[in-house]
Each structure stands twice: as structure tokens, then as C-alpha cells.
Amino acid sequence: MLSEKGKYASATENRRFVWAEIVWPLILELNDVSFTLKQYQKKRDEVCIKKKIDVSTTSRGLVSLMQKEILLKENLLYSIHYRLIPYMRLRADCDYATAIHEVRIK
């Protein structure tokens, strides 16, 4: 029995956490499709304090979401994929599985 996850499982777990606990709530809070790095960091810090987890646990989560094209970066703004905008407008729950599914539909 393995006590530690492989690097791919950890990356997915980090991505899911960052999406569910930081990015999507931030999008709904701002009621906007985009946010700045400062806004992200403020939300991340709040979540980490509230959940009593180390900030390093969320490391690479943001970058990982960009690699999966759920988030896009343009200049100093991060924005959600255009297929996720209807979820934001409806203020719907958009979990990681839904987000990745929507982004992968071509």
C-alpha cells in the first residue's frame, strides 16, 4: 500500500482544490470572468488560514489550471475559459469535473 500519491495525483488534487476553494468562489465573489494575481493571492491566503493549510499546498494549482486551459492569462489578468461564462452568469456550482469537461469539448 502506498502512503504517498504520485505526482500526477497530487497535481490533480491541487488543481481541484485551487479551482473549488479559491478560483471559482473568487469568480462568483467578483461576478467577473477575470481576476488579478493580487486578488487571487488574497483569496488564497484567506482560504489557507480558514482551512489551516500551508500556502505551499496550493502551489502550482494556478499554473496547472492554465496548462489545462481552464484559466487563460493575458497581461496581468487571469480569466476563465469562455465556455464557463454561462455558469458564472447563473452563479451555478461549477466543480472541477464540469470545468474540465466544458473546456475539452471542441
C-alpha positions as CSV (number, residue, x, y, z in Angstrom):
1,M,0.0,0.0,0.0
2,L,1.4,3.4,-1.0
3,S,1.2,6.2,1.6
4,E,2.1,9.0,-0.8
5,K,0.3,9.9,-4.0
6,G,2.1,10.0,-7.3
7,K,3.0,13.4,-8.8
8,Y,0.0,13.3,-11.3
9,A,-2.5,12.5,-8.5
10,S,-1.0,15.4,-6.4
11,A,-1.2,17.8,-9.3
12,T,-4.8,16.9,-10.0
13,E,-5.7,17.2,-6.3
14,N,-4.0,20.6,-6.1
15,R,-5.9,21.7,-9.3
16,R,-9.2,20.5,-7.9
17,F,-8.6,22.3,-4.6
18,V,-7.5,25.6,-6.1
19,W,-10.4,25.6,-8.5
20,A,-13.1,24.6,-6.0
21,E,-11.9,26.6,-3.0
22,I,-10.2,29.6,-4.5
23,V,-10.7,30.4,-8.2
24,W,-14.4,29.6,-8.7
25,P,-15.5,31.2,-5.4
26,L,-13.4,34.3,-6.4
27,I,-15.1,34.4,-9.8
28,L,-18.5,34.3,-8.2
29,E,-17.5,36.8,-5.5
30,L,-16.2,39.3,-8.1
31,N,-19.0,38.5,-10.5
32,D,-16.5,38.8,-13.3
33,V,-14.8,36.5,-15.7
34,S,-11.3,37.7,-14.7
35,F,-9.2,38.5,-11.7
36,T,-5.7,39.8,-10.9
37,L,-2.9,37.8,-9.3
38,K,-3.3,40.1,-6.2
39,Q,-7.0,39.2,-5.9
40,Y,-6.1,35.5,-6.3
41,Q,-3.4,35.7,-3.6
42,K,-5.7,37.5,-1.2
43,K,-8.4,34.8,-1.6
44,R,-5.8,32.0,-1.4
45,D,-4.4,33.4,1.8
46,E,-7.9,33.6,3.3
47,V,-8.7,30.0,2.3
48,C,-5.4,28.7,3.6
49,I,-5.9,30.4,7.0
50,K,-9.6,29.2,7.3
51,K,-8.7,25.6,6.3
52,K,-5.5,25.7,8.3
53,I,-3.4,24.5,5.4
54,D,0.0,25.7,4.2
55,V,0.0,28.1,1.2
56,S,2.5,25.7,-0.5
57,T,-0.2,23.1,-0.7
58,T,-1.8,25.3,-3.4
59,S,1.4,25.8,-5.2
60,R,1.3,25.2,-8.9
61,G,-2.5,25.0,-8.8
62,L,-3.0,28.2,-10.7
63,V,-0.3,27.3,-13.3
64,S,-1.8,23.8,-13.6
65,L,-5.3,25.3,-14.3
66,M,-3.7,27.4,-17.1
67,Q,-2.0,24.3,-18.6
68,K,-5.4,22.6,-18.7
69,E,-6.7,25.8,-20.4
70,I,-9.4,26.3,-17.7
71,L,-7.8,29.6,-17.0
72,L,-6.2,31.9,-19.5
73,K,-3.6,34.6,-18.7
74,E,-3.5,37.8,-20.7
75,N,-1.1,40.5,-19.4
76,L,-1.9,40.9,-15.7
77,L,-5.4,39.3,-15.8
78,Y,-6.4,35.7,-15.4
79,S,-9.7,34.8,-16.9
80,I,-11.9,31.7,-17.1
81,H,-12.5,29.8,-20.4
82,Y,-15.3,31.3,-22.4
83,R,-17.4,28.1,-22.1
84,L,-17.5,28.6,-18.3
85,I,-19.0,32.1,-18.5
86,P,-22.7,30.8,-18.6
87,Y,-22.0,29.0,-15.2
88,M,-20.7,32.3,-13.8
89,R,-23.8,34.3,-15.1
90,L,-26.1,31.7,-13.5
91,R,-24.0,31.7,-10.3
92,A,-24.0,27.9,-10.7
93,D,-21.8,25.5,-8.9
94,C,-19.0,24.6,-11.4
95,D,-16.8,21.9,-10.0
96,Y,-13.5,20.9,-11.5
97,A,-15.0,17.9,-13.4
98,T,-17.6,20.2,-15.0
99,A,-14.9,22.8,-15.9
100,I,-12.5,20.3,-17.4
101,H,-15.4,18.7,-19.4
102,E,-16.6,22.0,-20.8
103,V,-13.1,23.1,-21.8
104,R,-12.3,19.9,-23.6
105,I,-15.5,20.0,-25.7
106,K,-14.3,21.3,-29.1
